[in-house]
């Protein structure tokens, strides 16, 4: 196998047993090289490549990697950079479950030569899933509503008539079977709770959201069955 061009590894988080998870983007792919490290011995206990679903190759210098989050049961990954799709992996990289929403509004990232330089522009955002409580999960997405493709954005920019993008966002709750049970859409990139964005949960039903004034609010989300 050809040597991979890896980006700089970053710490994703700690597994319940204390092992550290690192991920590095692989140039020219929509993939990550994931390594699990025993911090006591500093030995790599697992290493595998995770590739986004149904993706071809990317430009050689382009790194668009799936987001990965550590959970109590393993890893939760964004399975596609512009489809609403998550996958749950164990510590060895095997897929143990899928969580999706029928949705086609996400605009893929776009790479092009612009004014003498290679640029990559991201238009939509799908955040890695967060655990709520009792096996429920929280998904988040935002997307432009007046843009069909990255090419049309740069074409407008070249013509001197740049597009002013308009956004919508969604906050989605999935149950223990990874089925969508609730969804709330808003005509803004800001979250349902009016803050700048949800930055985490405690797995006990509380959501932590960053506010414009720099404070963090702790919000209780109750699932009414």
Residue frames as a rotation matrix with the C-alpha (Angstrom) as fourth column:
UNK 1
0.579 0.815 0.000 0.00
0.815 -0.579 0.000 0.00
0.000 0.000 -1.000 0.00
UNK 2
-0.008 -0.564 0.825 1.31
0.453 -0.738 -0.500 3.46
0.891 0.370 0.262 -0.84
UNK 3
-0.691 -0.310 -0.653 2.49
0.723 -0.280 -0.632 5.60
0.013 -0.909 0.417 2.06
UNK 4
0.374 0.921 0.105 -0.34
0.893 -0.389 0.228 7.80
0.250 0.008 -0.968 3.30
UNK 5
-0.628 -0.447 0.637 0.00
0.279 -0.893 -0.352 11.58
0.727 -0.044 0.685 3.50
UNK 6
0.105 0.674 -0.731 -1.34
0.941 0.171 0.292 12.19
0.322 -0.719 -0.616 6.99
UNK 7
0.330 0.076 0.941 -2.22
-0.137 -0.982 0.127 15.45
0.934 -0.171 -0.314 8.62
UNK 8
-0.691 -0.597 0.408 -1.15
-0.445 -0.094 -0.890 16.21
0.570 -0.797 -0.201 12.17
UNK 9
-0.335 0.593 -0.733 -2.83
0.614 0.727 0.308 13.81
0.715 -0.347 -0.607 14.63
UNK 10
-0.453 0.268 0.850 -5.19
-0.619 -0.781 -0.084 15.41
0.641 -0.564 0.520 17.13
UNK 11
-0.992 0.127 -0.027 -6.55
0.101 0.617 -0.781 14.06
-0.082 -0.777 -0.624 20.40
UNK 12
-0.422 0.907 0.002 -10.21
-0.052 -0.026 0.998 13.10
0.905 0.421 0.058 19.98
UNK 13
0.349 0.537 0.768 -10.84
-0.828 -0.207 0.521 12.05
0.439 -0.818 0.372 23.57
UNK 14
-0.743 -0.571 0.348 -10.46
-0.668 0.613 -0.421 9.31
0.027 -0.546 -0.838 26.16
UNK 15
-0.206 0.629 -0.749 -12.21
-0.153 0.736 0.660 5.95
0.966 0.251 -0.056 26.09
UNK 16
0.726 0.576 0.376 -13.97
-0.455 -0.007 0.890 4.76
0.515 -0.818 0.257 29.28
UNK 17
0.823 -0.464 -0.328 -10.91
0.563 0.743 0.363 2.57
0.075 -0.484 0.872 30.09
UNK 18
0.598 -0.572 -0.562 -8.61
0.051 -0.673 0.738 5.59
-0.800 -0.470 -0.373 29.85
UNK 19
-0.215 -0.668 0.713 -7.07
0.834 0.254 0.489 4.86
-0.508 0.700 0.502 26.43
UNK 20
-0.166 0.064 -0.984 -6.54
-0.215 -0.976 -0.027 7.94
-0.962 0.207 0.176 24.26
UNK 21
0.344 0.339 0.876 -7.97
0.789 0.401 -0.465 8.21
-0.509 0.851 -0.130 20.75
UNK 22
-0.322 -0.513 -0.796 -6.07
-0.145 -0.804 0.577 10.18
-0.935 0.301 0.185 18.10
UNK 23
0.531 0.510 0.677 -7.17
0.632 0.293 -0.717 10.95
-0.564 0.809 -0.166 14.54
UNK 24
-0.443 -0.678 -0.587 -5.30
-0.077 -0.623 0.778 12.30
-0.893 0.390 0.224 11.51
UNK 25
0.655 0.678 -0.333 -6.80
-0.345 -0.123 -0.930 13.31
-0.672 0.724 0.153 8.16
UNK 26
-0.156 -0.643 0.750 -5.50
0.537 0.582 0.611 11.55
-0.829 0.498 0.254 5.05
UNK 27
-0.342 -0.037 -0.939 -4.83
-0.520 -0.825 0.222 13.82
-0.782 0.565 0.263 2.07
UNK 28
-0.738 0.062 -0.672 -6.71
-0.656 0.169 0.736 13.09
0.159 0.984 -0.084 -1.12
UNK 29
-0.648 0.564 -0.512 -9.42
0.467 0.825 0.317 11.11
0.602 -0.034 -0.798 0.68
UNK 30
0.071 0.687 0.723 -12.44
-0.657 -0.513 0.552 11.62
0.750 -0.514 0.415 2.89
UNK 31
0.572 0.016 -0.820 -10.86
0.321 0.916 0.242 9.48
0.755 -0.402 0.518 5.58
UNK 32
0.549 -0.404 0.732 -9.15
-0.813 -0.463 0.354 9.39
0.196 -0.789 -0.582 8.96
UNK 33
-0.123 -0.581 -0.805 -6.35
0.106 0.799 -0.592 7.31
0.987 -0.158 -0.037 10.37
UNK 34
0.594 0.442 0.671 -7.47
-0.627 -0.268 0.732 6.53
0.504 -0.856 0.118 13.93
UNK 35
-0.319 -0.741 -0.591 -5.14
0.053 0.609 -0.791 5.25
0.946 -0.283 -0.155 16.65
UNK 36
0.843 0.510 0.174 -5.98
-0.199 -0.005 0.980 4.10
0.500 -0.860 0.098 20.17
UNK 37
-0.156 -0.988 0.020 -3.11
-0.163 0.006 -0.987 4.51
0.974 -0.157 -0.162 22.67
UNK 38
0.619 0.187 -0.762 -2.67
0.667 0.387 0.637 3.00
0.414 -0.903 0.115 26.13
UNK 39
0.661 -0.331 0.674 -1.44
-0.322 -0.936 -0.144 6.01
0.678 -0.122 -0.725 28.12
UNK 40
0.824 -0.374 0.426 0.26
-0.356 0.244 0.902 3.86
-0.441 -0.895 0.068 30.78
UNK 41
0.286 -0.729 0.622 2.46
0.524 0.663 0.535 1.97
-0.802 0.173 0.572 28.34
UNK 42
0.013 -0.128 -0.992 2.24
-0.574 -0.813 0.097 4.57
-0.819 0.568 -0.085 25.47
UNK 43
-0.857 -0.273 0.436 1.63
0.131 0.703 0.699 1.60
-0.497 0.656 -0.567 23.17
UNK 44
-0.461 0.708 -0.536 -0.79
-0.886 -0.326 0.331 1.74
0.059 0.627 0.777 20.23
UNK 45
-0.596 0.298 0.746 -3.45
-0.196 0.847 -0.495 -0.87
-0.779 -0.441 -0.446 21.00
UNK 46
0.182 0.645 0.742 -5.47
0.751 0.396 -0.528 -0.35
-0.635 0.654 -0.412 17.81
UNK 47
-0.504 -0.315 -0.804 -5.03
-0.272 -0.826 0.494 1.49
-0.819 0.468 0.331 14.54
UNK 48
-0.232 0.502 0.833 -7.41
0.826 0.553 -0.103 1.63
-0.513 0.664 -0.544 11.61
UNK 49
-0.999 -0.031 -0.026 -8.58
0.009 -0.793 0.609 3.78
-0.039 0.608 0.793 8.72
UNK 50
-0.192 0.981 -0.029 -12.11
0.594 0.093 -0.799 5.13
-0.781 -0.170 -0.600 8.73
UNK 51
-0.975 -0.141 0.171 -13.49
0.217 -0.452 0.865 6.25
-0.045 0.881 0.471 5.37
UNK 52
-0.466 0.844 -0.265 -16.68
-0.575 -0.516 -0.635 8.22
-0.673 -0.143 0.726 4.76
UNK 53
-0.065 0.565 0.823 -19.48
0.340 0.788 -0.514 6.32
-0.938 0.246 -0.243 3.06
UNK 54
0.493 0.447 0.747 -19.82
0.789 0.133 -0.600 6.20
-0.368 0.885 -0.286 -0.75
UNK 55
0.721 -0.290 -0.629 -17.06
-0.301 -0.949 0.092 8.71
-0.624 0.123 -0.772 -1.38
UNK 56
0.814 -0.531 0.237 -14.57
0.467 0.353 -0.811 8.80
0.347 0.770 0.535 -4.25
UNK 57
-0.154 -0.949 -0.274 -11.21
0.987 -0.135 -0.085 10.51
0.043 -0.284 0.958 -4.21
UNK 58
0.833 0.293 -0.469 -10.60
0.360 -0.931 0.057 14.13
-0.420 -0.217 -0.881 -3.29
UNK 59
0.759 -0.630 0.166 -8.03
-0.229 -0.497 -0.837 16.56
0.609 0.597 -0.522 -4.71
UNK 60
0.212 -0.736 -0.643 -4.55
0.549 0.634 -0.544 15.43
0.808 -0.237 0.539 -3.52
UNK 61
-0.768 -0.586 0.257 -4.00
0.161 -0.566 -0.809 18.44
0.620 -0.580 0.529 -1.24
UNK 62
-0.143 0.841 0.522 -7.54
-0.658 -0.474 0.585 18.41
0.739 -0.260 0.621 0.16
UNK 63
-0.904 -0.087 -0.418 -8.26
0.245 0.697 -0.674 17.07
0.350 -0.711 -0.609 3.63
UNK 64
-0.207 0.893 0.400 -11.97
-0.840 -0.372 0.394 16.79
0.501 -0.254 0.827 4.45
UNK 65
-0.851 -0.281 -0.443 -12.10
-0.050 0.884 -0.465 14.30
0.522 -0.374 -0.766 7.28
UNK 66
0.214 0.941 -0.264 -15.11
0.252 0.208 0.945 12.86
0.944 -0.269 -0.192 9.09
UNK 67
-0.154 -0.176 0.972 -15.57
-0.846 -0.485 -0.222 14.12
0.511 -0.856 -0.074 12.62
UNK 68
-0.061 0.092 -0.994 -15.22
0.322 0.944 0.068 11.51
0.945 -0.316 -0.087 15.35
UNK 69
0.034 0.130 0.991 -16.37
-0.840 -0.534 0.099 11.73
0.542 -0.835 0.091 18.95
UNK 70
-0.839 -0.324 -0.437 -15.60
-0.017 0.818 -0.574 9.39
0.544 -0.474 -0.692 21.85
UNK 71
0.179 0.924 0.337 -18.68
-0.707 -0.118 0.697 8.02
0.684 -0.363 0.632 23.63
UNK 72
0.077 -0.090 0.993 -19.20
-0.919 0.380 0.106 5.68
-0.387 -0.921 -0.054 26.57
UNK 73
0.633 0.298 0.715 -19.63
-0.114 0.949 -0.294 2.75
-0.766 0.104 0.634 24.19
UNK 74
0.098 -0.630 0.770 -16.97
0.883 0.412 0.225 3.50
-0.460 0.658 0.597 21.59
UNK 75
-0.823 -0.435 -0.366 -16.69
0.186 -0.814 0.551 6.02
-0.537 0.385 0.750 18.77
UNK 76
0.401 0.905 0.141 -19.37
0.580 -0.132 -0.804 8.02
-0.709 0.404 -0.578 16.97
UNK 77
-0.680 -0.732 -0.036 -18.41
0.355 -0.372 0.858 9.28
-0.641 0.571 0.513 13.51
UNK 78
0.262 0.650 -0.714 -19.89
-0.539 -0.515 -0.666 11.42
-0.800 0.559 0.216 10.77
UNK 79
0.052 -0.204 0.977 -20.16
0.379 0.910 0.170 8.92
-0.924 0.361 0.125 7.95
UNK 80
0.048 0.027 0.998 -20.44
0.994 -0.104 -0.045 11.34
0.102 0.994 -0.032 5.03
UNK 81
-0.770 -0.488 -0.411 -19.34
0.563 -0.823 -0.077 14.99
-0.301 -0.290 0.908 4.62
UNK 82
-0.844 0.502 -0.187 -22.61
-0.532 -0.827 0.180 16.10
-0.064 0.251 0.966 3.01
UNK 83
-0.131 0.863 -0.488 -25.23
-0.089 0.480 0.873 13.53
0.987 0.157 0.014 3.92
UNK 84
0.075 0.223 0.972 -26.95
-0.963 -0.237 0.129 13.35
0.259 -0.946 0.197 7.30
UNK 85
0.723 0.086 -0.686 -25.38
-0.096 0.995 0.024 10.06
0.685 0.048 0.727 8.33
UNK 86
0.161 -0.650 0.743 -23.59
-0.987 -0.124 0.105 8.83
0.023 -0.750 -0.661 11.47
UNK 87
0.405 -0.067 -0.912 -21.88
-0.080 0.991 -0.109 5.55
0.911 0.117 0.396 12.25
UNK 88
0.653 -0.192 0.733 -20.96
-0.752 -0.050 0.657 4.02
-0.090 -0.980 -0.177 15.60
UNK 89
0.300 -0.691 -0.658 -17.65
-0.333 0.571 -0.751 2.14
0.894 0.444 -0.059 15.82
UNK 90
0.967 -0.131 -0.220 -16.04
0.255 0.426 0.868 -0.06
-0.020 -0.895 0.445 18.42
UNK 91
0.600 -0.778 -0.186 -12.43
-0.383 -0.484 0.787 0.35
-0.702 -0.401 -0.589 19.55
UNK 92
-0.269 -0.691 0.671 -11.20
0.352 0.578 0.737 -1.85
-0.897 0.434 0.088 16.70
UNK 93
-0.766 -0.059 -0.640 -13.01
-0.441 -0.677 0.590 0.20
-0.468 0.734 0.492 14.03
UNK 94
-0.834 0.523 0.178 -15.87
0.535 0.685 0.495 -2.19
0.137 0.508 -0.851 13.28
UNK 95
-0.683 0.666 0.301 -19.21
-0.537 -0.736 0.412 -0.53
0.496 0.120 0.860 12.52
UNK 96
-0.921 0.347 -0.177 -21.83
0.376 0.675 -0.635 -1.44
-0.101 -0.651 -0.752 15.12
UNK 97
0.025 0.992 -0.127 -24.69
0.810 -0.095 -0.579 0.85
-0.586 -0.088 -0.806 14.12
UNK 98
-0.754 -0.176 0.633 -25.96
0.578 -0.636 0.511 3.59
0.313 0.751 0.581 11.80
UNK 99
-0.072 0.725 -0.684 -27.98
0.680 -0.467 -0.566 6.72
-0.730 -0.506 -0.460 12.51
UNK 100
-0.854 -0.216 0.473 -29.42
0.517 -0.447 0.730 8.72
0.054 0.868 0.493 9.60
UNK 101
-0.106 0.848 -0.519 -32.01
0.157 -0.501 -0.851 11.33
-0.982 -0.172 -0.080 8.71
UNK 102
0.019 0.193 0.981 -33.63
0.987 0.154 -0.050 11.60
-0.161 0.969 -0.188 5.28
UNK 103
0.682 0.091 -0.725 -32.29
0.154 -0.988 0.021 14.99
-0.715 -0.125 -0.688 4.30
UNK 104
0.308 -0.531 0.790 -30.66
0.949 0.229 -0.216 16.37
-0.067 0.816 0.574 1.15
UNK 105
0.961 0.227 0.161 -29.98
0.243 -0.966 -0.087 20.00
0.135 0.123 -0.983 2.06
UNK 106
0.512 -0.826 -0.238 -26.32
0.142 -0.192 0.971 19.77
-0.848 -0.530 0.019 3.06
UNK 107
0.936 -0.279 -0.216 -24.03
-0.306 -0.336 -0.891 21.44
0.176 0.900 -0.399 0.50
UNK 108
0.703 -0.698 -0.134 -20.66
0.711 0.685 0.162 19.63
-0.021 -0.209 0.978 0.16
UNK 109
0.333 -0.702 -0.629 -17.35
0.023 -0.661 0.750 21.40
-0.943 -0.264 -0.204 0.69
UNK 110
0.945 0.019 0.328 -15.72
0.328 -0.019 -0.944 22.70
-0.012 1.000 -0.024 -2.46
UNK 111
0.143 -0.964 -0.223 -12.07
0.333 -0.166 0.928 22.99
-0.932 -0.207 0.297 -3.49
UNK 112
0.798 0.127 0.590 -10.93
0.603 -0.197 -0.773 25.22
0.018 0.972 -0.234 -6.36
UNK 113
-0.472 -0.880 0.050 -8.19
0.881 -0.469 0.063 27.51
-0.032 0.074 0.997 -7.63
UNK 114
0.694 0.709 0.125 -9.20
0.704 -0.705 0.089 31.05
0.151 0.026 -0.988 -6.73
UNK 115
0.924 -0.330 0.192 -7.07
-0.313 -0.943 -0.114 34.10
0.219 0.045 -0.975 -7.44
UNK 116
0.197 -0.952 -0.234 -3.89
-0.610 0.068 -0.790 32.06
0.768 0.298 -0.567 -7.70
UNK 117
-0.696 -0.428 0.577 -4.36
-0.717 0.368 -0.592 29.87
0.041 -0.825 -0.563 -4.64
UNK 118
-0.487 0.527 -0.696 -6.00
0.178 0.841 0.512 26.56
0.855 0.126 -0.503 -3.82
UNK 119
-0.689 0.342 0.639 -8.87
-0.716 -0.462 -0.524 27.17
0.116 -0.818 0.563 -1.42
UNK 120
-0.672 0.567 -0.477 -11.38
0.511 0.821 0.256 24.94
0.537 -0.072 -0.841 0.33
UNK 121
-0.682 0.529 0.505 -14.71
-0.657 -0.746 -0.105 26.36
0.322 -0.404 0.856 1.46
UNK 122
-0.848 0.465 -0.256 -17.13
0.528 0.783 -0.329 24.64
0.047 -0.414 -0.909 3.82
UNK 123
-0.653 0.675 0.344 -20.80
-0.352 -0.672 0.651 25.55
0.671 0.304 0.677 3.46
UNK 124
0.509 0.856 -0.092 -22.69
-0.375 0.317 0.871 23.12
0.775 -0.409 0.482 5.70
UNK 125
-0.580 -0.671 0.461 -22.00
-0.724 0.165 -0.670 21.68
0.374 -0.722 -0.582 9.10
UNK 126
0.596 0.642 -0.483 -22.94
-0.240 0.716 0.655 18.33
0.766 -0.275 0.581 10.59
UNK 127
-0.069 -0.621 0.781 -21.72
-0.958 -0.179 -0.226 17.94
0.280 -0.763 -0.582 14.15
UNK 128
-0.696 -0.238 -0.677 -20.75
-0.093 0.965 -0.244 14.59
0.712 -0.107 -0.694 15.61
UNK 129
0.282 0.949 -0.137 -23.62
0.033 0.133 0.991 13.14
0.959 -0.284 0.006 17.69
UNK 130
-0.649 -0.413 0.639 -23.86
-0.569 -0.294 -0.768 13.79
0.505 -0.862 -0.044 21.42
UNK 131
-0.538 0.474 -0.697 -25.33
0.588 0.804 0.093 11.43
0.604 -0.360 -0.711 24.05
UNK 132
-0.094 0.586 0.805 -28.31
-0.527 -0.715 0.459 12.80
0.844 -0.381 0.376 25.95
UNK 133
-0.557 -0.042 0.829 -29.70
-0.777 0.378 -0.503 10.32
-0.292 -0.925 -0.243 28.52
UNK 134
0.090 0.640 0.763 -31.27
-0.335 0.741 -0.582 6.85
-0.938 -0.204 0.281 28.57
UNK 135
-0.268 -0.312 0.911 -29.71
0.604 0.682 0.411 5.98
-0.750 0.661 0.005 25.21
UNK 136
0.807 0.562 0.181 -31.00
0.510 -0.509 -0.693 9.05
-0.298 0.651 -0.698 23.33
UNK 137
-0.310 -0.934 0.180 -28.71
0.868 -0.201 0.454 11.01
-0.388 0.297 0.873 21.00
UNK 138
0.564 0.412 -0.715 -28.57
0.151 -0.903 -0.402 14.60
-0.812 0.118 -0.572 19.80
UNK 139
-0.157 -0.573 0.805 -27.67
0.962 0.097 0.257 15.50
-0.225 0.814 0.535 16.21
UNK 140
0.337 0.194 -0.921 -27.03
0.129 -0.979 -0.159 19.01
-0.933 -0.065 -0.354 14.84
UNK 141
-0.257 -0.407 0.877 -26.77
0.940 0.106 0.325 20.38
-0.225 0.908 0.355 11.31
UNK 142
0.270 0.353 -0.896 -26.75
0.002 -0.931 -0.366 23.73
-0.963 0.097 -0.252 9.50
UNK 143
-0.347 -0.282 0.895 -26.85
0.840 0.331 0.430 24.47
-0.417 0.901 0.122 5.78
UNK 144
-0.813 0.079 -0.577 -27.32
-0.257 -0.938 0.233 27.33
-0.523 0.338 0.783 3.27
UNK 145
-0.019 0.914 0.406 -30.80
0.395 0.380 -0.836 27.51
-0.918 0.145 -0.368 1.77
UNK 146
0.821 0.336 -0.462 -29.91
-0.214 -0.568 -0.794 29.65
-0.529 0.751 -0.395 -1.25
UNK 147
-0.094 -0.900 -0.426 -26.94
-0.961 -0.030 0.274 27.70
-0.259 0.435 -0.862 -2.60
UNK 148
0.883 0.441 -0.160 -26.93
-0.469 0.820 -0.327 24.58
-0.013 0.364 0.931 -4.77
UNK 149
0.713 -0.700 -0.045 -23.19
0.668 0.697 -0.263 24.01
0.215 0.157 0.964 -5.10
UNK 150
0.304 -0.719 -0.625 -19.82
0.483 -0.449 0.752 25.37
-0.821 -0.530 0.211 -4.15
UNK 151
-0.519 -0.502 0.692 -19.07
0.839 -0.142 0.526 26.10
-0.166 0.853 0.495 -7.80
UNK 152
0.260 0.689 0.676 -21.99
0.734 -0.596 0.325 28.55
0.627 0.412 -0.661 -8.05
UNK 153
0.815 -0.029 -0.579 -20.69
0.464 -0.567 0.681 30.33
-0.348 -0.823 -0.448 -4.94
UNK 154
-0.140 -0.963 -0.230 -17.22
0.450 -0.269 0.851 30.88
-0.882 0.016 0.471 -6.46
UNK 155
-0.360 0.102 0.927 -18.68
0.914 -0.161 0.373 31.76
0.188 0.982 -0.035 -9.87
UNK 156
0.706 0.683 0.187 -20.68
0.605 -0.718 0.344 34.54
0.370 -0.130 -0.920 -8.21
UNK 157
0.589 -0.576 -0.566 -17.57
0.366 -0.434 0.823 35.67
-0.720 -0.692 -0.045 -6.32
UNK 158
-0.442 -0.791 0.423 -15.55
0.722 -0.035 0.691 35.86
-0.531 0.611 0.587 -9.55
UNK 159
-0.110 0.493 0.863 -18.27
0.878 -0.358 0.316 37.87
0.465 0.793 -0.394 -11.26
UNK 160
-0.892 -0.281 0.353 -18.19
0.095 -0.882 -0.462 40.51
0.441 -0.378 0.814 -8.53
UNK 161
-0.066 0.930 0.362 -21.66
-0.743 -0.288 0.605 39.62
0.666 -0.229 0.710 -7.24
UNK 162
-0.898 -0.392 -0.201 -20.96
-0.175 0.735 -0.655 37.50
0.405 -0.553 -0.728 -4.15
UNK 163
0.022 0.932 -0.362 -23.84
0.170 0.353 0.920 35.57
0.985 -0.082 -0.150 -2.65
UNK 164
-0.524 -0.046 0.851 -25.05
-0.801 -0.315 -0.510 36.45
0.291 -0.948 0.128 0.82
UNK 165
-0.667 0.190 -0.720 -25.79
0.079 0.979 0.185 33.02
0.741 0.067 -0.668 2.18
UNK 166
-0.021 0.738 0.674 -28.95
-0.939 -0.247 0.241 32.35
0.344 -0.628 0.698 4.17
UNK 167
-0.812 -0.467 -0.349 -28.90
-0.302 0.849 -0.434 29.48
0.499 -0.247 -0.831 6.62
UNK 168
0.526 0.829 0.190 -31.17
-0.659 0.257 0.707 27.05
0.537 -0.497 0.682 8.40
UNK 169
-0.688 -0.721 0.085 -30.26
-0.607 0.508 -0.611 24.67
0.397 -0.472 -0.787 11.21
UNK 170
0.421 0.820 -0.388 -31.76
-0.391 0.550 0.738 21.64
0.818 -0.158 0.552 12.88
UNK 171
-0.557 -0.431 0.710 -31.60
-0.831 0.274 -0.485 19.99
0.014 -0.860 -0.511 16.27
UNK 172
0.176 0.586 -0.791 -32.51
-0.640 0.679 0.361 16.30
0.748 0.443 0.494 16.10
UNK 173
-0.169 -0.138 0.976 -33.17
-0.909 0.404 -0.100 13.66
-0.380 -0.904 -0.193 18.76
UNK 174
-0.093 0.047 -0.995 -32.63
-0.584 0.806 0.093 9.95
0.806 0.590 -0.048 18.03
UNK 175
0.704 0.449 0.550 -33.76
-0.707 0.368 0.605 7.08
0.070 -0.814 0.577 20.27
UNK 176
0.165 -0.660 0.733 -31.93
-0.582 0.535 0.612 3.99
-0.796 -0.528 -0.296 21.54
UNK 177
0.360 0.026 0.933 -32.47
0.554 0.798 -0.237 2.28
-0.751 0.602 0.273 18.18
UNK 178
-0.673 -0.686 -0.277 -30.94
0.274 -0.579 0.768 5.30
-0.687 0.441 0.578 16.39
UNK 179
-0.211 0.705 0.677 -34.31
0.947 -0.023 0.320 6.24
0.242 0.709 -0.663 14.89
UNK 180
-0.904 -0.076 0.421 -35.23
0.057 -0.997 -0.057 9.93
0.424 -0.028 0.905 14.50
UNK 181
-0.294 0.826 -0.482 -37.98
0.952 0.297 -0.071 10.82
0.084 -0.479 -0.874 17.01
UNK 182
0.653 0.500 -0.568 -37.89
0.556 -0.826 -0.087 14.64
-0.513 -0.259 -0.818 17.04
UNK 183
-0.375 -0.762 0.527 -36.56
0.926 -0.333 0.178 17.43
0.040 0.555 0.831 14.86
UNK 184
0.605 0.496 -0.623 -36.67
0.520 -0.838 -0.163 21.22
-0.603 -0.226 -0.765 15.20
UNK 185
-0.126 -0.601 0.789 -35.56
0.972 -0.235 -0.024 23.48
0.200 0.764 0.614 12.31
UNK 186
0.425 0.181 -0.887 -34.73
0.462 -0.886 0.040 27.18
-0.779 -0.427 -0.460 12.55
UNK 187
0.773 -0.123 0.622 -34.00
0.546 -0.370 -0.751 29.87
0.323 0.921 -0.219 9.94
UNK 188
0.689 -0.648 0.323 -30.61
-0.710 -0.692 0.126 30.66
0.142 -0.317 -0.938 11.45
UNK 189
0.059 -0.751 -0.657 -27.23
-0.147 0.645 -0.750 29.04
0.987 0.140 -0.072 12.09
UNK 190
-0.578 -0.251 0.777 -27.74
-0.761 -0.179 -0.624 29.56
0.295 -0.951 -0.088 15.82
UNK 191
-0.923 0.138 -0.360 -29.01
0.203 0.968 -0.150 26.70
0.328 -0.211 -0.921 17.91
UNK 192
-0.044 0.992 -0.115 -32.51
0.511 0.121 0.851 26.06
0.858 -0.021 -0.512 19.17
UNK 193
0.339 0.134 -0.931 -31.50
0.940 -0.085 0.330 27.44
-0.035 -0.987 -0.155 22.56
UNK 194
0.967 0.175 0.186 -30.48
0.212 -0.956 -0.202 30.82
0.143 0.235 -0.961 21.06
UNK 195
0.526 -0.837 -0.152 -26.78
-0.093 -0.234 0.968 30.45
-0.845 -0.495 -0.200 21.89
UNK 196
0.159 -0.584 -0.796 -23.77
-0.940 -0.335 0.058 30.24
-0.301 0.739 -0.602 19.57
UNK 197
0.098 -0.097 -0.990 -23.63
-0.613 0.778 -0.137 26.46
0.784 0.620 0.017 19.57
UNK 198
0.922 0.222 0.316 -23.85
-0.385 0.601 0.701 23.32
-0.035 -0.768 0.639 21.67
UNK 199
0.102 -0.985 -0.138 -20.37
-0.883 -0.026 -0.468 22.25
0.458 0.170 -0.873 22.77
UNK 200
-0.811 -0.422 -0.404 -21.15
-0.230 0.866 -0.444 19.12
0.538 -0.267 -0.800 24.76
UNK 201
0.444 0.892 0.083 -23.43
-0.525 0.184 0.831 17.06
0.726 -0.413 0.550 26.97
UNK 202
-0.354 -0.567 0.744 -22.94
-0.935 0.206 -0.288 15.16
0.010 -0.798 -0.603 30.21
UNK 203
-0.741 0.104 -0.663 -24.87
-0.143 0.941 0.308 12.04
0.656 0.323 -0.683 29.18
UNK 204
-0.760 0.488 -0.429 -27.40
0.609 0.303 -0.733 12.78
-0.228 -0.818 -0.528 31.93
UNK 205
0.212 0.923 0.321 -29.70
0.977 -0.189 -0.099 15.00
-0.031 0.334 -0.942 29.87
UNK 206
0.528 -0.070 -0.846 -27.81
0.215 -0.953 0.213 18.29
-0.822 -0.294 -0.488 30.23
UNK 207
0.511 -0.332 0.793 -26.62
0.815 -0.104 -0.569 20.28
0.271 0.938 0.218 27.20
UNK 208
0.088 -0.565 -0.820 -23.78
0.543 -0.663 0.515 22.81
-0.835 -0.490 0.248 27.44
UNK 209
0.523 0.217 0.824 -24.05
0.839 -0.305 -0.451 25.76
0.153 0.927 -0.342 25.08
UNK 210
-0.546 -0.798 -0.254 -21.59
0.797 -0.589 0.135 28.56
-0.258 -0.129 0.958 24.36
UNK 211
0.574 0.787 -0.224 -23.07
0.717 -0.616 -0.327 32.06
-0.395 0.027 -0.918 24.51
UNK 212
0.559 -0.302 0.772 -22.11
0.533 -0.583 -0.614 35.21
0.636 0.754 -0.165 22.63
UNK 213
0.740 -0.259 0.621 -20.89
-0.530 -0.794 0.300 36.88
0.415 -0.551 -0.724 25.85
UNK 214
-0.244 -0.946 -0.214 -18.43
-0.630 0.323 -0.706 34.04
0.737 -0.038 -0.675 26.48
UNK 215
-0.329 0.191 0.925 -20.44
-0.858 0.348 -0.377 32.26
-0.394 -0.918 0.050 29.16
UNK 216
-0.816 0.106 -0.569 -21.60
-0.197 0.873 0.447 28.65
0.544 0.477 -0.691 29.00
UNK 217
-0.113 0.870 0.479 -25.19
-0.993 -0.117 -0.021 27.73
0.037 -0.478 0.877 29.82
UNK 218
-0.994 -0.084 0.065 -26.18
-0.092 0.985 -0.147 24.32
-0.052 -0.152 -0.987 31.21
UNK 219
-0.293 0.934 -0.204 -29.63
-0.952 -0.264 0.157 23.32
0.093 0.241 0.966 29.89
UNK 220
-0.640 0.164 0.750 -31.68
-0.196 0.910 -0.366 20.30
-0.743 -0.382 -0.550 30.91
UNK 221
-0.472 0.497 -0.728 -33.33
-0.815 0.068 0.575 18.45
0.335 0.865 0.373 28.00
UNK 222
-0.461 0.407 0.788 -36.15
-0.449 0.659 -0.603 16.18
-0.765 -0.633 -0.121 29.14
UNK 223
-0.885 0.185 -0.428 -37.38
-0.300 0.478 0.826 13.39
0.358 0.859 -0.367 26.88
UNK 224
-0.334 0.861 0.385 -41.16
-0.739 0.014 -0.673 13.05
-0.585 -0.509 0.631 27.27
UNK 225
-0.999 -0.050 0.000 -42.32
-0.041 0.823 0.566 9.62
-0.029 0.565 -0.824 26.14
